């Protein structure tokens, strides 16, 4: 049974927008901390030729990981707040 209340429909787009904003602000800190480790690992194990590909791949993977984690946490927070509001009535 699908619940079509306005609050349920509201949380999805808001969570996505807030996840994009959180990714925009959090990504530079995460990437600055991890980029040298990924590049050094790639150089040590696979050589200099693949270092730039690993860096580009790490950028894409990092953005996707951060966005997914932020979206999950925000969606969970919205759903739990809706549950708490519904049970307190």
For each residue, the residues with C-beta under 8 A, 3 or more apart:
1:
2:
3: 8
4: 8 9
5: 8 9
6: 9 10
7: 10 11 82 85
8: 3 4 5 11 12 82
9: 4 5 6 12
10: 6 7 13 14
11: 7 8 14 15 75 78 79 82
12: 8 9 15 16 75
13: 10 16 17
14: 10 11 17 18 74 78
15: 11 12 18 19 71 74 75 78
16: 12 13 19 20 71
17: 13 14 20 21
18: 14 15 21 22 70 74
19: 15 16 22 23 67 70 71 74
20: 16 17 23 24 67
21: 17 18 24 25
22: 18 19 25 26 66 70 74
23: 19 20 26 27 63 66 67 70
24: 20 21 27
25: 21 22 28
26: 22 23 29 30 66 70
27: 23 24 30 31 62 63 66
28: 25 31 32
29: 26 32 33
30: 26 27 33 34 62 66
31: 27 28 34 35 58 59 62
32: 28 29 35
33: 29 30
34: 30 31 37 38 58 62
35: 31 32 38 39 55 58
36: 39 40
37: 34 40 41
38: 34 35 41 42 54 55 58
39: 35 36 42 43 51 54 55 58
40: 36 37 43 44
41: 37 38 44 45 54
42: 38 39 45 46 50 51 54 55
43: 39 40 46 47 48 51
44: 40 41
45: 41 42
46: 42 43 49 50 51 54
47: 43 50 51
48: 43 51
49: 46
50: 42 46 47 53 54
51: 39 42 43 46 47 48 54 55
52: 55 56
53: 50 56 57
54: 38 39 41 42 46 50 51 57 58
55: 35 38 39 42 51 52 58 59
56: 52 53 59 60
57: 53 54 60 61
58: 31 34 35 38 39 54 55 61 62
59: 31 55 56 62 63
60: 56 57 63 64
61: 57 58 64 65
62: 27 30 31 34 58 59 65 66
63: 23 27 59 60 66 67
64: 60 61 67 68
65: 61 62 68 69
66: 22 23 26 27 30 62 63 69 70
67: 19 20 23 63 64 70 71
68: 64 65 71 72
69: 65 66 72 73
70: 18 19 22 23 26 66 67 73 74
71: 15 16 19 67 68 74 75
72: 68 69 75 76
73: 69 70 76 77
74: 14 15 18 19 22 70 71 77 78
75: 11 12 15 71 72 78 79
76: 72 73 79 80
77: 73 74 80 81
78: 11 14 15 74 75 81 82
79: 11 75 76 82 83
80: 76 77 83 84
81: 77 78 84 85
82: 7 8 11 78 79 85 86
83: 79 80 86 87
84: 80 81 87 88
85: 7 81 82 88 89
86: 82 83 89
87: 83 84
88: 84 85
89: 85 86
